[in-house]
Amino acid sequence: MRVLVGWDNQEEADLLELYLNVDDNEVVIKTNWDEFLATAKAGPPWDAFLINTGSPDTETAFDAFQKLLEFSADHPVVGAVEQNDVYRIARFLTSGMRSYVIRDQNKDYMFLLHAALSSAIDAVRAERERIISEKLRQEIDSVRKLQESIIPRLLNMPDGYAVKGRYESSEISVYGGQPVTMAGGDYYNALTMPDGNIALIVGDASGHGMKACMSIMTLHTLIQMFPSKRYRRTSDFVREINQNLSNQTIVNDDGGFITLLYGVLNPKKHTFEWAAAGHPLPILQNLEDGTIEEVGKIDGVGMPLGIWEEAEYTSQKIKIPPSSRLIIYTDGLAEAFHDDEGGTHVEFGIKGIFNILKETVNDSLETTIQSLFDASHKFTNGVGRHDDTSMLIVHRD
């Protein structure tokens, strides 16, 4: 640590230098207030200051202390006070002095100075970290609210169908024992098209924070701009989105990308056609016979968006039988994990999703989604999911 000392006694100053100049410490001592203040102001920055609060009298020392704070308020000041003048230290402490030691006749106080200075420096650093952490928490919250603003609160479906969606940010940092809800880049929507069909969209931008948020905002904007009726195949729509995102540095900078499942539900023919870009396959649950399965072919899933402009995508299509549910989700749900007693990484996985869907076969969509989110969160043993999680569940009567 770098310490500047303002002292009044040259003999004691020599002893102070001997006691404090240990390890990697750098100590400079001035026995004149003008020189002390000039040195303090000139820098380079000091980690802490040690001053005699009675040199040559309390008023002069306090005046020098106030001048010091004018240009170095962020660095701790430790005072040394004569035993008979302890009551005078109050004005220093209420004005910003961090701590003090009492100067005894035997000069034993010198053994305490190193610890007093170190403690003052640590206290200031801890306070700065707390302030920075709080500011980061506020920034994260602002970004998270921006991202959540594009998540629809009401999803409309035609007669015979119902839909519920949910988004939940990851919780991967802990400050003061409280999980920090991270800003992220998940997205879902259900849009009614001019022909009465329903576009179902679930996306997931890589990473967290402002970059992921802005990536998904860019995706949202493109989807809103492109008239879906121009595209007879969902694969054409996804290819067009990818070509635009591949030219957006906000998405692909530092290896970023977006996974997407874009599908069109035809409520008259009861079909669902979709194209996927690096996204998990949909799940179809038949509530009558109890079957649950991933639908489509994994080799029909194309490259994530924003990586390669020339990537091609494949449309896949299924029939939605009566009394069934279609589940579209981001990988944060399945990838919730904990480490077992042997240190092995264990994920909630598709098996965990299937188990909850079987248990909630007679429950409402809202209860089913809640159960899925609760179960995957519980699977982390209190740590929280390390990725954002989104889901759409479509129910056909």
KEKE-3310 file (N, C-alpha, C; in steps of 0.2 Angstrom, whole numbers, plus 5000, padded with zeros to 4 digits):
npx = (5004:5002:5006:5004:5010:5006:5015:5022:5033:5050:5058:5049:5044:5054:5054:5041:5042:5051:5043:5032:5037:5037:5037:5029:5025:5024:5030:5028:5033:5029:5033:5027:5013:5010:5018:5014:5001:5003:5010:5001:4991:4998:5001:5007:4991:4987:4985:4981:4980:4989:4987:4992:4982:4983:4993:5000:4991:4974:4964:4972:4976:4964:4959:4969:4965:4952:4955:4963:4952:4945:4951:4954:4944:4940:4949:4955:4957:4967:4968:4979:4979:4982:4981:4974:4967:4957:4943:4942:4942:4930:4925:4933:4929:4916:4917:4922:4934:4941:4946:4955:4970:4976:4989:5001:5012:5022:5024:5018:5007:5012:5013:5001:4997:4999:4990:4978:4978:4978:4965:4957:4959:4954:4940:4936:4937:4928:4917:4916:4915:4903:4894:4897:4892:4879:4875:4877:4868:4856:4858:4857:4844:4837:4841:4835:4821:4819:4821:4810:4800:4796:4790:4775:4760:4747:4740:4732:4721:4712:4695:4694:4707:4720:4733:4747:4761:4778:4791:4807:4820:4838:4846:4861:4871:4876:4873:4876:4869:4857:4849:4854:4844:4847:4849:4843:4841:4830:4814:4797:4782:4765:4757:4743:4740:4736:4728:4722:4729:4741:4756:4769:4782:4798:4813:4831:4844:4862:4871:4871:4864:4867:4871:4864:4851:4849:4852:4841:4831:4833:4830:4816:4812:4815:4806:4794:4794:4795:4783:4774:4765:4771:4779:4778:4783:4789:4803:4808:4806:4813:4826:4827:4827:4839:4849:4848:4851:4864:4872:4872:4881:4879:4873:4882:4894:4909:4906:4893:4875:4859:4846:4831:4814:4802:4786:4770:4754:4740:4724:4712:4715:4722:4736:4754:4767:4785:4801:4817:4831:4845:4838:4829:4819:4801:4789:4776:4761:4750:4735:4725:4730:4741:4754:4770:4781:4796:4795:4797:4813:4830:4840:4834:4835:4842:4857:4861:4855:4863:4876:4881:4878:4873:4867:4855:4838:4825:4809:4797:4783:4768:4754:4741:4734:4717:4713:4727:4744:4755:4772:4784:4800:4814:4832:4836:4827:4828:4842:4844:4853:4863:4877:4880:4884:4896:4902:4897:4890:4873:4859:4842:4835:4827:4820:4816:4807:4797:4793:4786:4776:4769:4764:4756:4745:4731:4730:4728:4734:4742:4745:4753:4764:4769:4772:4782:4792:4795:4799:4811:4819:4820:4828:4840:4845:4844:4853:4849:4843:4855:4853:4842:4825:4811:4794:4781:4765:4753:4737:4725:4708)
npy = (4994:5012:5025:5041:5051:5064:5072:5078:5077:5074:5064:5054:5052:5046:5034:5029:5028:5017:5007:5006:5005:4991:4975:4976:4989:5007:5022:5039:5053:5068:5083:5095:5104:5111:5105:5092:5093:5097:5086:5076:5080:5081:5067:5051:5042:5039:5026:5027:5039:5045:5055:5067:5073:5084:5093:5109:5112:5108:5115:5119:5107:5101:5110:5107:5094:5095:5101:5091:5082:5088:5086:5072:5063:5050:5042:5033:5041:5040:5045:5051:5053:5063:5056:5064:5072:5065:5067:5077:5072:5069:5078:5076:5063:5064:5071:5063:5056:5040:5031:5030:5031:5030:5040:5035:5037:5027:5024:5013:5013:5013:5001:4997:5004:5000:4989:4997:5006:4996:4990:5001:5004:4992:4993:5004:4999:4988:4995:5002:4991:4987:4997:4997:4985:4986:4996:4989:4979:4987:4991:4979:4975:4985:4982:4970:4973:4980:4970:4961:4969:4966:4954:4946:4949:4945:4932:4927:4915:4905:4898:4883:4881:4884:4894:4896:4906:4908:4917:4917:4924:4920:4915:4918:4924:4928:4940:4946:4935:4935:4929:4935:4941:4939:4949:4944:4935:4928:4924:4925:4923:4924:4926:4932:4929:4937:4927:4920:4910:4905:4912:4905:4908:4905:4911:4912:4921:4919:4920:4933:4948:4965:4963:4951:4955:4965:4958:4950:4959:4965:4954:4953:4965:4963:4952:4958:4967:4959:4954:4940:4933:4933:4922:4906:4895:4890:4889:4897:4910:4909:4908:4921:4929:4925:4929:4943:4945:4940:4950:4959:4965:4966:4955:4944:4947:4943:4929:4927:4922:4917:4905:4899:4894:4894:4894:4889:4888:4880:4882:4877:4866:4859:4858:4860:4868:4871:4879:4876:4884:4879:4875:4867:4852:4853:4847:4835:4831:4818:4819:4809:4796:4796:4797:4805:4814:4820:4829:4829:4829:4829:4831:4840:4852:4868:4878:4889:4906:4920:4916:4911:4917:4911:4900:4886:4881:4869:4865:4858:4847:4843:4834:4840:4832:4829:4834:4837:4843:4855:4858:4871:4876:4884:4880:4882:4876:4862:4861:4865:4861:4851:4847:4830:4820:4814:4824:4824:4831:4834:4835:4842:4839:4831:4821:4825:4835:4827:4819:4828:4833:4821:4820:4831:4830:4831:4844:4862:4873:4884:4879:4868:4874:4881:4870:4864:4874:4876:4863:4861:4872:4868:4857:4862:4863:4874:4883:4889:4892:4892:4898:4908:4905:4900:4897:4890:4883:4875:4871:4859:4857)
npz = (5000:4997:5007:5013:5025:5037:5049:5065:5072:5070:5075:5079:5066:5059:5066:5062:5049:5049:5055:5046:5033:5027:5019:5004:5005:5003:5010:5013:5022:5028:5037:5037:5034:5022:5013:5014:5009:4996:4991:4992:4983:4971:4968:4962:4964:4982:4993:5006:5020:5034:5048:5060:5072:5080:5077:5072:5081:5085:5077:5066:5061:5058:5048:5038:5036:5030:5018:5012:5010:5000:4987:4988:4993:4991:4997:5011:5027:5042:5058:5071:5088:5103:5119:5129:5121:5115:5114:5105:5093:5087:5078:5067:5064:5061:5049:5040:5042:5043:5054:5070:5080:5097:5103:5114:5128:5128:5115:5110:5101:5088:5084:5080:5069:5056:5055:5057:5046:5035:5038:5036:5022:5017:5021:5013:5000:5001:5002:4990:4981:4985:4981:4967:4964:4967:4958:4946:4948:4946:4933:4927:4930:4923:4909:4909:4911:4899:4889:4893:4890:4877:4877:4875:4884:4883:4873:4859:4853:4840:4841:4849:4852:4863:4872:4881:4888:4894:4902:4909:4918:4919:4935:4940:4948:4964:4977:4992:4997:4990:4976:4960:4947:4931:4916:4900:4884:4879:4870:4865:4855:4849:4835:4826:4809:4793:4786:4796:4801:4814:4819:4828:4839:4845:4853:4856:4862:4862:4877:4890:4897:4890:4877:4873:4875:4866:4854:4854:4853:4840:4833:4835:4830:4816:4814:4815:4805:4793:4782:4785:4776:4764:4763:4759:4764:4780:4781:4771:4777:4789:4783:4777:4788:4794:4785:4786:4800:4800:4795:4806:4818:4831:4834:4830:4834:4843:4842:4844:4843:4838:4842:4835:4833:4822:4818:4810:4814:4808:4811:4805:4797:4806:4807:4810:4804:4803:4805:4811:4818:4825:4836:4850:4846:4844:4856:4857:4865:4868:4875:4876:4874:4881:4876:4873:4864:4855:4841:4823:4813:4819:4811:4802:4808:4806:4805:4819:4820:4812:4810:4798:4783:4771:4775:4775:4777:4783:4781:4792:4796:4805:4811:4821:4833:4840:4857:4862:4866:4861:4863:4864:4867:4875:4877:4891:4900:4899:4902:4915:4929:4941:4952:4956:4971:4967:4960:4947:4932:4931:4921:4920:4909:4894:4898:4911:4908:4901:4911:4920:4912:4910:4923:4924:4916:4917:4921:4920:4907:4913:4925:4922:4915:4926:4934:4927:4926:4940:4944:4936:4941:4955:4953:4952:4964:4972:4967:4955:4938:4925:4913:4902:4901:4891:4886:4876:4876:4867:4866:4860:4859)
capx = (5000:5005:5003:5007:5009:5008:5017:5024:5039:5054:5060:5044:5043:5059:5051:5035:5045:5054:5037:5027:5040:5038:5034:5028:5023:5028:5027:5031:5032:5030:5032:5025:5006:5010:5022:5010:4995:5006:5012:4995:4988:5002:5000:5002:4986:4989:4980:4978:4983:4989:4989:4992:4976:4985:4999:5003:4985:4968:4961:4976:4976:4957:4959:4972:4961:4947:4958:4964:4946:4943:4954:4956:4939:4939:4954:4954:4962:4967:4971:4983:4977:4985:4976:4971:4963:4952:4936:4942:4943:4924:4923:4936:4926:4909:4918:4925:4940:4939:4947:4960:4973:4978:4996:5003:5019:5027:5024:5015:5002:5015:5012:4994:4996:4999:4983:4973:4978:4975:4958:4953:4959:4949:4934:4934:4937:4922:4911:4916:4912:4896:4891:4897:4888:4872:4874:4877:4861:4852:4859:4855:4837:4835:4841:4830:4815:4819:4820:4804:4795:4794:4787:4768:4756:4741:4741:4726:4720:4706:4691:4697:4714:4722:4740:4751:4768:4781:4798:4810:4828:4842:4849:4867:4875:4873:4876:4873:4865:4851:4851:4853:4840:4851:4846:4844:4839:4824:4809:4792:4776:4760:4754:4738:4742:4730:4724:4719:4734:4745:4763:4772:4790:4802:4820:4835:4850:4867:4874:4867:4866:4864:4871:4859:4845:4849:4851:4834:4827:4834:4826:4809:4811:4814:4800:4788:4795:4794:4776:4774:4761:4775:4783:4773:4786:4793:4810:4810:4805:4819:4832:4827:4829:4846:4853:4848:4855:4871:4875:4871:4887:4876:4871:4887:4901:4912:4903:4886:4870:4852:4842:4825:4809:4797:4781:4764:4748:4734:4719:4707:4718:4726:4743:4759:4773:4790:4808:4821:4838:4849:4833:4826:4813:4795:4786:4769:4759:4743:4732:4721:4733:4747:4760:4774:4787:4799:4792:4802:4819:4835:4844:4831:4837:4847:4862:4858:4855:4868:4883:4883:4873:4871:4864:4849:4834:4821:4802:4794:4776:4765:4746:4740:4727:4712:4715:4734:4747:4762:4776:4790:4804:4821:4836:4837:4823:4831:4849:4845:4858:4866:4882:4879:4889:4902:4904:4895:4885:4867:4854:4835:4834:4821:4817:4813:4801:4792:4790:4781:4771:4764:4761:4751:4741:4725:4730:4728:4741:4745:4748:4758:4770:4772:4776:4789:4797:4796:4803:4818:4822:4821:4833:4847:4847:4844:4857:4845:4845:4860:4851:4835:4820:4805:4790:4774:4761:4747:4732:4720:4703)
capy = (5000:5018:5029:5047:5053:5071:5071:5084:5075:5071:5058:5049:5051:5041:5027:5028:5025:5010:5002:5005:5003:4984:4971:4980:4996:5013:5027:5045:5056:5075:5086:5102:5103:5113:5100:5086:5094:5097:5079:5072:5083:5079:5060:5047:5041:5036:5021:5030:5045:5045:5062:5069:5078:5089:5097:5110:5112:5104:5119:5119:5100:5100:5114:5103:5088:5097:5103:5085:5079:5092:5082:5065:5061:5043:5038:5033:5045:5038:5050:5049:5058:5062:5053:5070:5076:5060:5070:5082:5068:5068:5082:5073:5057:5066:5074:5058:5052:5033:5028:5034:5027:5035:5040:5034:5039:5022:5024:5006:5014:5012:4994:4997:5009:4996:4986:5002:5008:4991:4990:5007:5003:4986:4995:5008:4994:4984:5000:5003:4985:4986:5002:4995:4979:4989:4999:4983:4976:4991:4991:4972:4976:4990:4979:4964:4976:4981:4963:4958:4973:4964:4948:4948:4947:4942:4928:4926:4909:4904:4893:4876:4881:4889:4895:4900:4907:4911:4918:4918:4925:4915:4918:4914:4927:4929:4945:4947:4930:4935:4928:4941:4940:4942:4951:4939:4936:4924:4928:4921:4926:4920:4932:4930:4931:4939:4922:4917:4906:4908:4911:4903:4910:4905:4912:4912:4923:4917:4924:4937:4955:4970:4960:4946:4959:4969:4953:4948:4965:4965:4948:4955:4970:4959:4948:4963:4970:4955:4951:4932:4931:4933:4916:4900:4890:4893:4889:4904:4915:4909:4910:4928:4932:4923:4933:4949:4944:4938:4956:4963:4964:4966:4948:4939:4949:4938:4922:4927:4919:4916:4900:4901:4890:4898:4889:4892:4883:4881:4880:4874:4859:4857:4856:4864:4868:4875:4878:4878:4886:4877:4875:4861:4850:4853:4841:4834:4826:4816:4818:4804:4790:4797:4797:4811:4813:4825:4828:4831:4826:4833:4833:4845:4858:4871:4882:4895:4912:4925:4913:4910:4920:4906:4894:4884:4878:4865:4865:4851:4848:4838:4835:4841:4828:4832:4833:4836:4849:4856:4862:4874:4879:4886:4875:4883:4872:4855:4862:4866:4856:4852:4842:4825:4819:4812:4829:4823:4836:4831:4840:4840:4835:4830:4816:4828:4838:4822:4817:4833:4833:4816:4821:4837:4828:4834:4851:4868:4875:4888:4875:4864:4878:4882:4864:4863:4879:4874:4857:4862:4876:4864:4852:4865:4863:4881:4888:4893:4890:4896:4901:4910:4899:4902:4891:4891:4877:4876:4865:4858:4853)
capz = (5000:4997:5012:5014:5032:5040:5056:5068:5076:5066:5078:5078:5059:5058:5068:5058:5042:5050:5056:5040:5027:5027:5013:4998:5007:5001:5014:5012:5028:5028:5044:5036:5031:5015:5009:5014:5005:4989:4989:4992:4977:4965:4966:4960:4970:4988:4996:5013:5023:5041:5050:5067:5073:5085:5074:5079:5086:5082:5072:5060:5058:5055:5042:5033:5034:5026:5012:5009:5007:4994:4981:4989:4997:4990:5000:5019:5032:5048:5063:5077:5093:5110:5124:5132:5115:5111:5113:5099:5087:5085:5072:5061:5062:5057:5043:5035:5044:5044:5061:5073:5085:5102:5104:5121:5129:5126:5108:5108:5096:5082:5082:5078:5063:5050:5055:5056:5039:5031:5039:5033:5015:5015:5022:5008:4995:5002:5001:4983:4978:4987:4977:4961:4964:4967:4951:4941:4949:4943:4926:4924:4930:4917:4903:4909:4909:4892:4886:4895:4887:4870:4878:4875:4890:4880:4867:4857:4849:4838:4844:4849:4854:4869:4872:4887:4887:4900:4901:4916:4917:4923:4941:4941:4952:4971:4980:4999:4999:4986:4969:4955:4941:4925:4909:4895:4877:4876:4866:4862:4853:4845:4831:4821:4803:4789:4784:4801:4804:4820:4819:4834:4838:4852:4851:4862:4860:4866:4882:4894:4897:4885:4870:4872:4875:4859:4849:4853:4851:4833:4830:4836:4825:4809:4813:4814:4798:4787:4781:4784:4770:4758:4763:4759:4768:4785:4780:4768:4782:4793:4779:4776:4795:4795:4780:4789:4806:4799:4794:4812:4822:4838:4835:4829:4837:4849:4842:4846:4838:4840:4840:4833:4830:4819:4815:4808:4815:4804:4815:4801:4795:4812:4806:4812:4800:4807:4803:4817:4818:4831:4842:4852:4843:4848:4859:4856:4870:4866:4881:4876:4874:4885:4872:4873:4860:4851:4834:4818:4813:4821:4805:4799:4811:4803:4809:4822:4816:4813:4810:4791:4779:4766:4779:4772:4782:4781:4784:4794:4797:4808:4812:4828:4835:4845:4864:4863:4867:4857:4868:4861:4873:4875:4881:4898:4904:4899:4904:4922:4932:4948:4952:4961:4976:4964:4956:4940:4930:4929:4919:4921:4902:4891:4903:4917:4905:4900:4918:4923:4907:4912:4930:4924:4910:4919:4924:4916:4904:4917:4931:4919:4914:4933:4937:4923:4929:4947:4944:4933:4946:4960:4951:4953:4972:4975:4963:4950:4931:4922:4906:4902:4900:4888:4884:4873:4876:4863:4868:4855:4862)
cpx = (5004:5002:5007:5005:5011:5009:5020:5031:5044:5057:5055:5043:5048:5057:5045:5037:5047:5048:5033:5030:5042:5035:5034:5026:5027:5025:5032:5029:5033:5028:5029:5018:5006:5013:5017:5004:4997:5007:5006:4991:4991:5002:5007:4997:4989:4983:4977:4982:4983:4991:4989:4987:4977:4991:4997:4997:4979:4965:4965:4976:4969:4956:4963:4969:4956:4949:4960:4958:4944:4945:4956:4951:4938:4944:4954:4959:4961:4971:4974:4982:4980:4979:4971:4966:4958:4945:4936:4942:4936:4922:4927:4932:4919:4911:4921:4931:4937:4940:4953:4964:4975:4986:4998:5010:5024:5028:5022:5010:5005:5014:5005:4993:4995:4992:4978:4973:4976:4968:4954:4953:4954:4942:4931:4933:4930:4916:4910:4913:4905:4892:4891:4892:4880:4870:4873:4870:4856:4852:4856:4847:4834:4835:4836:4823:4814:4817:4813:4798:4792:4790:4779:4765:4750:4742:4734:4726:4713:4702:4694:4704:4715:4730:4742:4758:4771:4788:4801:4818:4832:4844:4856:4872:4872:4877:4873:4868:4858:4853:4850:4850:4844:4846:4848:4842:4834:4818:4804:4786:4772:4756:4749:4740:4735:4726:4721:4724:4738:4752:4766:4780:4793:4810:4824:4842:4856:4869:4869:4868:4864:4865:4866:4852:4844:4849:4844:4829:4827:4830:4819:4807:4810:4808:4794:4788:4793:4786:4776:4770:4765:4779:4778:4776:4790:4800:4812:4810:4812:4826:4833:4830:4836:4850:4853:4852:4862:4875:4875:4877:4885:4875:4878:4894:4903:4908:4896:4881:4864:4849:4835:4820:4804:4792:4774:4759:4742:4728:4713:4709:4721:4733:4748:4765:4778:4796:4812:4828:4842:4844:4831:4820:4807:4793:4779:4767:4751:4740:4727:4724:4739:4754:4763:4780:4790:4797:4797:4809:4825:4839:4841:4832:4843:4852:4859:4859:4861:4875:4885:4877:4870:4868:4857:4845:4828:4814:4800:4787:4773:4757:4746:4733:4723:4715:4723:4737:4754:4766:4783:4793:4811:4825:4837:4833:4826:4838:4850:4849:4860:4872:4880:4885:4896:4905:4902:4890:4879:4862:4847:4833:4827:4817:4813:4807:4796:4789:4785:4775:4766:4761:4755:4746:4734:4724:4729:4734:4745:4749:4753:4764:4773:4775:4782:4794:4800:4801:4810:4822:4824:4827:4840:4849:4848:4848:4854:4847:4850:4859:4844:4831:4813:4801:4784:4771:4755:4743:4726:4714:4701)
cpy = (5006:5023:5035:5050:5060:5070:5078:5083:5071:5064:5052:5047:5046:5034:5025:5025:5018:5005:5001:5003:4995:4981:4975:4987:5002:5019:5033:5049:5064:5078:5093:5101:5106:5108:5094:5087:5094:5090:5075:5074:5081:5072:5057:5045:5037:5031:5024:5035:5044:5052:5063:5074:5083:5094:5103:5111:5109:5108:5118:5112:5099:5104:5110:5097:5089:5098:5096:5082:5082:5088:5075:5062:5053:5039:5038:5038:5042:5043:5047:5055:5057:5060:5059:5073:5071:5063:5075:5078:5067:5072:5079:5067:5058:5069:5069:5054:5044:5030:5032:5029:5032:5034:5040:5036:5034:5021:5017:5007:5013:5005:4993:5000:5005:4992:4991:5005:5003:4990:4995:5006:4997:4989:4999:5004:4991:4989:5001:4997:4985:4991:5000:4989:4981:4992:4994:4980:4980:4991:4984:4972:4980:4986:4973:4967:4977:4975:4961:4962:4970:4957:4949:4945:4944:4938:4926:4920:4908:4899:4886:4875:4886:4889:4898:4900:4909:4912:4919:4919:4920:4919:4914:4918:4928:4935:4946:4941:4930:4934:4934:4938:4943:4944:4945:4940:4930:4928:4923:4925:4922:4926:4929:4933:4933:4933:4918:4912:4909:4907:4910:4904:4909:4906:4913:4914:4921:4922:4928:4944:4959:4967:4956:4950:4962:4964:4951:4953:4966:4960:4950:4960:4967:4955:4952:4966:4966:4952:4944:4930:4930:4926:4910:4895:4893:4894:4895:4910:4915:4910:4917:4932:4931:4928:4940:4950:4943:4945:4961:4961:4963:4959:4943:4941:4944:4931:4922:4924:4919:4909:4902:4895:4894:4893:4892:4886:4885:4878:4876:4867:4856:4854:4862:4863:4873:4874:4880:4879:4885:4877:4868:4859:4851:4847:4841:4829:4825:4815:4812:4797:4790:4798:4804:4809:4819:4824:4831:4828:4831:4835:4838:4852:4862:4875:4888:4901:4917:4923:4913:4912:4916:4900:4892:4881:4874:4865:4858:4852:4842:4839:4836:4837:4831:4830:4832:4843:4849:4861:4864:4877:4881:4881:4876:4879:4865:4856:4864:4860:4857:4846:4837:4825:4817:4818:4829:4828:4833:4836:4837:4837:4834:4825:4819:4832:4833:4820:4822:4834:4827:4817:4827:4836:4831:4841:4856:4869:4879:4884:4870:4868:4879:4876:4863:4868:4878:4868:4858:4867:4872:4859:4855:4865:4870:4886:4892:4891:4895:4899:4903:4904:4902:4896:4894:4884:4879:4870:4865:4854:4846)
cpz = (5000:5002:5013:5022:5033:5047:5059:5072:5072:5069:5077:5071:5057:5060:5064:5052:5043:5051:5050:5034:5027:5021:5007:4999:5004:5005:5013:5018:5027:5035:5043:5032:5024:5011:5009:5009:4997:4987:4988:4985:4971:4963:4965:4966:4976:4990:5002:5015:5031:5043:5058:5068:5077:5083:5070:5084:5082:5077:5066:5057:5055:5048:5036:5031:5029:5019:5008:5006:5001:4987:4982:4994:4996:4994:5008:5022:5039:5053:5069:5082:5100:5114:5127:5127:5112:5110:5107:5093:5083:5078:5066:5059:5058:5051:5038:5037:5046:5051:5064:5078:5091:5103:5112:5122:5127:5119:5105:5102:5089:5079:5079:5071:5057:5049:5054:5049:5034:5032:5036:5025:5013:5016:5016:5001:4995:5000:4994:4979:4979:4982:4970:4959:4963:4960:4946:4942:4946:4936:4923:4924:4925:4911:4903:4908:4902:4888:4887:4892:4880:4871:4879:4881:4888:4874:4865:4852:4846:4842:4844:4851:4860:4869:4878:4886:4893:4899:4908:4915:4921:4930:4942:4945:4959:4974:4987:5000:4995:4979:4965:4949:4935:4919:4904:4888:4875:4874:4864:4860:4849:4841:4826:4814:4799:4787:4789:4804:4810:4819:4826:4834:4845:4850:4857:4859:4865:4871:4886:4894:4891:4878:4868:4871:4868:4854:4848:4851:4843:4830:4830:4831:4818:4808:4812:4808:4793:4787:4780:4778:4764:4757:4764:4763:4774:4785:4776:4772:4786:4789:4778:4783:4796:4791:4783:4795:4805:4797:4800:4817:4829:4839:4835:4831:4843:4848:4844:4841:4842:4838:4839:4831:4828:4816:4814:4809:4811:4808:4812:4799:4801:4811:4808:4808:4803:4803:4809:4815:4824:4837:4843:4848:4847:4851:4858:4861:4868:4873:4882:4877:4879:4882:4872:4869:4857:4844:4829:4818:4815:4816:4801:4802:4808:4808:4813:4818:4817:4812:4802:4787:4774:4769:4776:4778:4779:4785:4786:4796:4800:4809:4819:4830:4840:4852:4865:4864:4863:4862:4864:4867:4871:4879:4888:4902:4905:4902:4911:4925:4939:4947:4958:4966:4973:4960:4948:4938:4928:4927:4920:4914:4900:4895:4908:4914:4904:4906:4920:4918:4909:4919:4929:4918:4911:4921:4918:4913:4909:4923:4928:4918:4921:4935:4933:4926:4936:4948:4941:4938:4952:4959:4952:4960:4974:4971:4958:4943:4928:4915:4907:4900:4897:4886:4881:4873:4872:4865:4863:4859:4859)
residu = (MET:ARG:VAL:LEU:VAL:GLY:TRP:ASP:ASN:GLN:GLU:GLU:ALA:ASP:LEU:LEU:GLU:LEU:TYR:LEU:ASN:VAL:ASP:ASP:ASN:GLU:VAL:VAL:ILE:LYS:THR:ASN:TRP:ASP:GLU:PHE:LEU:ALA:THR:ALA:LYS:ALA:GLY:PRO:PRO:TRP:ASP:ALA:PHE:LEU:ILE:ASN:THR:GLY:SER:PRO:ASP:THR:GLU:THR:ALA:PHE:ASP:ALA:PHE:GLN:LYS:LEU:LEU:GLU:PHE:SER:ALA:ASP:HIS:PRO:VAL:VAL:GLY:ALA:VAL:GLU:GLN:ASN:ASP:VAL:TYR:ARG:ILE:ALA:ARG:PHE:LEU:THR:SER:GLY:MET:ARG:SER:TYR:VAL:ILE:ARG:ASP:GLN:ASN:LYS:ASP:TYR:MET:PHE:LEU:LEU:HIS:ALA:ALA:LEU:SER:SER:ALA:ILE:ASP:ALA:VAL:ARG:ALA:GLU:ARG:GLU:ARG:ILE:ILE:SER:GLU:LYS:LEU:ARG:GLN:GLU:ILE:ASP:SER:VAL:ARG:LYS:LEU:GLN:GLU:SER:ILE:ILE:PRO:ARG:LEU:LEU:ASN:MET:PRO:ASP:GLY:TYR:ALA:VAL:LYS:GLY:ARG:TYR:GLU:SER:SER:GLU:ILE:SER:VAL:TYR:GLY:GLY:GLN:PRO:VAL:THR:MET:ALA:GLY:GLY:ASP:TYR:TYR:ASN:ALA:LEU:THR:MET:PRO:ASP:GLY:ASN:ILE:ALA:LEU:ILE:VAL:GLY:ASP:ALA:SER:GLY:HIS:GLY:MET:LYS:ALA:CYS:MET:SER:ILE:MET:THR:LEU:HIS:THR:LEU:ILE:GLN:MET:PHE:PRO:SER:LYS:ARG:TYR:ARG:ARG:THR:SER:ASP:PHE:VAL:ARG:GLU:ILE:ASN:GLN:ASN:LEU:SER:ASN:GLN:THR:ILE:VAL:ASN:ASP:ASP:GLY:GLY:PHE:ILE:THR:LEU:LEU:TYR:GLY:VAL:LEU:ASN:PRO:LYS:LYS:HIS:THR:PHE:GLU:TRP:ALA:ALA:ALA:GLY:HIS:PRO:LEU:PRO:ILE:LEU:GLN:ASN:LEU:GLU:ASP:GLY:THR:ILE:GLU:GLU:VAL:GLY:LYS:ILE:ASP:GLY:VAL:GLY:MET:PRO:LEU:GLY:ILE:TRP:GLU:GLU:ALA:GLU:TYR:THR:SER:GLN:LYS:ILE:LYS:ILE:PRO:PRO:SER:SER:ARG:LEU:ILE:ILE:TYR:THR:ASP:GLY:LEU:ALA:GLU:ALA:PHE:HIS:ASP:ASP:GLU:GLY:GLY:THR:HIS:VAL:GLU:PHE:GLY:ILE:LYS:GLY:ILE:PHE:ASN:ILE:LEU:LYS:GLU:THR:VAL:ASN:ASP:SER:LEU:GLU:THR:THR:ILE:GLN:SER:LEU:PHE:ASP:ALA:SER:HIS:LYS:PHE:THR:ASN:GLY:VAL:GLY:ARG:HIS:ASP:ASP:THR:SER:MET:LEU:ILE:VAL:HIS:ARG:ASP)
# end
